[in-house]
């Protein structure tokens, strides 16, 4: 079956999207290959969307909006209108359209070398930024190196840490002990003490009293390489 040709509007959407990509790729540190990886499609498919060989779908538009850090309406007013229409037809409990994405930068302060039982060796480096918003002004990120917490944390990904975010039972946390040992664990509150559970389930729980812990900081997000910009 012969492929249906794109409309003039769809062609203009692709042209606007390609212009945004060209203007953003250096500052965001992205390429067609990295965009394809983030979207879960091939590089050729991304190229076809940017050159008007294939039409941009709603799913593609939302992915491009997040990766390029621009509202959908900047490259496709018609798809943005469709998103708004769908949002109005779905209950608030099911779907919420947030509008424009919030821009922001979080410093990458080092690398977390993973060891056994969730232990880490934190190497401090002023190595760049993550292009992502956080409500915590003290937020920072570290790059995960190693596979001991796979598949939850994959080597080369970044974790965003928010020191001022409240911690609740079941949260993933960066723990610093009084003896200077650092751990990445899931925390469970017990009476007068904490229990830390291995994130990948391969180790036995660790129970500690408050006076053994120097600090506990919330791991707010896991972020892909696509968001990283080097200094």
Steps between C-alpha positions, in 0.01 A plus 500: 500500500634840401580722797270797541690825434547745784288812512659845477431543871681176587794602281519836679491321838805296397683807375440685826606194700824466302578868556453453875721190495780683315483795742491280811732209426819676613364648824321177594782274380269289284517330162253312283641177645451607862152632426411168337629311805292714736188449288553127455508518118768483233717790385354468150150545643609821674655625176177429310298697758737798477502502120124458442526149361267381778236693694556587866253314723368615838735255672797630301402861574492443875839327489658778292348759734666339801837437336530843334349678805245693297118501499334298225338814360842639401522246218142375455206717601257238370645218710509729805131575446430125475682438829293770668181352355586153630586643841158661529327170422679299769427523873747682722566178689627335182687769309638844566644721227771710656553739207852630449784299646700674770860559402790470740853376555640279772878475556667162455746489789667165454483126442360232728708182460271212600627229730334205676194524729412847366827653621647773280821695461414859411756681288441875488538660158363826360400329179194671354124541526174314460238692306210424733287693748499445876301679768795457739755780442772286661442203267801337338571192292764228478574253223457133588797280408470123533230237473446375857159676522384389154229507369368788714813714453700445181864597459531840331165632621467789746316518830354831615535558873281752684636568852200712603229260381313319777570126520226243544504129569571315176707780342838443338769697682867589510617421853817632664596320820694648790793276403499671154363196316256594220211283383219509246203320653124492546402618848231356726418680826485286811447611859813689614703366208520457124510193282675524164402262223714417198363667186557193282392254772830311502607582857353457846342807670720722719355643823658810659428745779472875442832574667684289242382717211651836406256589219234353275410669170218425258577350160238686300562377145702281267606695192635382165816624327281700259453767771871545571705799389874508563669810639 
